[in-house]
Amino acid sequence: MVLKDISFPSPQENILFDEALLALAEQGKGGEVLRFWESLTTFIVLGRIGKVEEDLYIENVARDEVMVLRRSSGGGTVVQGKGCLNFSLILVKDRDPSLNDLRKSYRYILEKIIAALKSLGCETVFRPISDLALAAGEKKISGNAQRRGKKFILHHGTILYDFDLAVIGKYLRLPKDIPEYRRAREHSSFVANVPLPVELIKKAIQAAYQVHQKAAVLTAPEKECLSHLLKTHEPVIPLKDFFV
C-alpha cells in the first residue's frame, strides 16, 4: 500500500482524485492506496443519491456562495473544510473476505481507525452503518462511504479534529435516515472534534494499515486520469436550478 498525502487547491480535484485512484486500480495501473487530504475551502458534498432540496438549507448555502458537489459513492451529505481530515483507501477485495460484504467491510476498515485513535488515547466506537463516535457521549467524529468496483473498493471517510462545527447546522438539514444512536440530536449536540493534532492522527492511521511506501507526487497515469475526469465528470451542482 502506498501513502499519498495529497491535497489539491480545488474541491473538484480533491473529489475526483479518489475516483481516479479507483479507476486506475481497476485497470491494473495502480494498487492499494492510503490517501490523506484536507480542503482549506469550505464546500459541500452530496452522496450519489443525495438530494439538494432535502439535504441543504439552500438559501444559506447560496448566500455564502458555498460550492456544492456530488461524489460517486453513497453515504450522506457532508461539509468539507479546514479542520476536517479526509482519509481515502483503495483496497483490493482479496485482502480480506469481509471486504466482499458492504456492512462487514465497514467494520473491518473502521476497526483499524478505532485502533489508531486508541493508540493516541482517544476511545471511539463503531456505530453502524458507517460512523465512528466518541465512546464518551457517542458524539459522531467520522462519517464514511464507499464505491465498490469489481476487484477494488474505494472507501473514504472524514475525521473532524478542528472543524467549525457550527457550519454543519447552518448548511445541512437533519437527514431522513437517522441512526438509533443519534437519539434525534441536532447537529450541534451530535457531532464533535477529536482532540488530537492532525499529524498524529495521520501517523497512527498509517501505522494501523502498515503503510511504509510514500508518494508525494502524482504519477503520469494519475495526472492523465484526473485530467480526463475533470473534463468529462463535472461534480459541481448549480444551485440556481433549485430557485424559482
N, C-alpha and C positions, 0 to 999 in steps of 0.2 A: 504494500500500500504506500502511496506517495502523498506527502503533505503539501498542500497548496494553500498558503496563507495569502490569498489574493483578493483584494477589493478593487472595484472599478469606480470611476467617478460618476457614472450614470446608473440609475435604477435598472434601466433596460439591460445593460451589460451584466449587472450583478445577478439578475434573474435568469437570463438566457445562458450564462456560462455554465450553470448547473446542468441545463439541458444539453449543452454541447458535450460536457463530460460523459453524460449517459449515452448520447448518440455515438460518440467515438468508442466507448467500451463495447457497445452492441455491434459495432462494425469491426471489432478486433483491432482497433487502432489505439486503444487505451485500456487501462485496467482499474484496479481499486484505488480510490482516492479519498482522502480526508481533506476537506476544504474549510477554511475559516474566512468569513468576510463580515464587514460592517459598513453601513452607509452613514455618511455624515449628513445626508439629506433625508428629511422625513418624507416617507411615501407610504402608500397603502397597497397591499397585495391581496387579491381575492383568489380563492381556490378555483379549481377547474369549473365547478358548477355554482360558485357563489353569485349572488345577485346584488347589484349595486343598490337597488331600491329597498332591499330587505336588510342589507348589512351595514349601510352607511347613513350617517346624518349628512346628506348630500350638500345641504346649504353651507354647513360648517367647512366641509372639505373644499368646496368650490371657492368660498370666500377667502380661505387661506392659501388657495392655489396649490393644494397638495396633489401630487400626481397619483393616479390610481392605475394599477397594472393587474393583469391576470397571469397566474402561473399555470403550468400544465399538470400539476399534481392536485390531489384532493385536499381535504382539510379546510379549516375555517379562514376567515379574513383576519389579517394581522397588520399592525402598524410597524413600519421599519424606521430606524433612525439611530442616532448616536446613543450608545449605551445598550444596544441590542446586538449581542453576538450571534451570528448565524454559523451553524456547522452543517456541512453537507457531506454525505457519504455515498460513494459509488461502491456497491458491494456485489460480488458475484454470488448468485444464488447457491452455488455448490459449496460455499464457505461453511454453511450450517443448514441442516434440514428445516429448521424453523423459519428460514428466510423465504421458503416457498409458501408460507401461510401469512396473510396480511397481519392478523392480530398477534400471532406468535412472533413475527418479525419485529414488531414494535417493542415488545418486551425484551427480546434478545438484544436489540440495538440500544435501548434506553437503560438497560441494566448496567451497561458499561459507562454510560454517562453518570448514572447514580453512583457507581463505584468511584469514578473520577472526582465527583464533588465531595463524596465522603472522605476521600484521601486529604481533602483540604479542610475538613472539619464541618462541612455543610451537609446535613442529613436531608435527603429528598426521597420522595416515594413516587412510584409509577401509578398513574391513575388512568385506566382505560377510557377512550381507546388509545390515546396517544399523547397524554400530558405528563409532565413532571411537576410536582408541587413540593413546597417545603413541608417537612414532616410535622413541624410545629405550626398548627393553624391551617394546614392544607391550602396555602395560597399558591396559585399557579406561577411558575417561573419559566416554563418551557412548553411550547406547542410544536407539534411535528406533523409532517405529511410525507407522502411517498408518490412516486411514479414508478411503475413496475414494467421493465422490459422483459424480453424472452430469457436472457441469461443474467442480466444485472438489474439491480434496483437503485433508484435514486431516492435517498432518504435525506430530507433536510429539516432542521429544527432551529428554534430560537432559544437563547438563554438571556434573560433580562438581568443585567448586572448594574447598570447606572442609567436606566431609561427614565424619561419623563412620563411617569405613569398616567398623568392627568390627560394626556392627549388621546389615550385609548378611549376613555369615556366621551371625549369631545367629538371623536370621529366615528366610533363604532357603536352600532346598536347592540343590544343583547342578542346573541344568536338564538335561533329557534330550537336547536338541539342543545340542551344544557346537560352536562354530565351530573350525575347524582351528587358527587362530592362538592359541586359548586354551591348547592343549597340556596339557589336563587340570589346569590350575592351580586351586587352591582360590580362593575369593573374595578372601582376604587377600593373595594374591600376583598376582591378576589385575586388580583394579581400582585406580584411583589418582585423586587430585585434580589438577586443573590448577593450577599455582602462580601464579595470577593474581587480581587483585581483580575482584570480580563486576561492578562498574560499567564497568570497561574492557572486559570480555567483552561486555557488552550493547552498548556503543557500537560495538565492532568488528563485531558481527553486524548491527547497524542499518546501518552503512556498507556492509557487503558486500551487503546487499539494497536499498541505496539508498532507505531509508525516511526521509522528510522530514516527514511529517504525523504529529502525535501526538494521541491522545485519552485524557485522563486519567480520564474518567468514562464510565459506561455510557450508551448511547443508550436511548431508550424501548423500541424493539423488542428490544434486548438484555436489558433488565430483564424484559420480558414473557416472552421465550423462556426465559430462565434460570429464572424463577419457575415456568413451566409444567413444565420438565424436573424441577425439584426435587420437584414434586407427583406427577409421573407416572413418573419413571425413578429408582427407588431403587438407587443403585450399591453400597450397603453390603452386604457378605456376612456374615450372622450365623454366627460360629464355633461356636456351641452346636450347630448342626446336624451338626458333624463329631465330636462326642463321644458315645460310647455311654453 
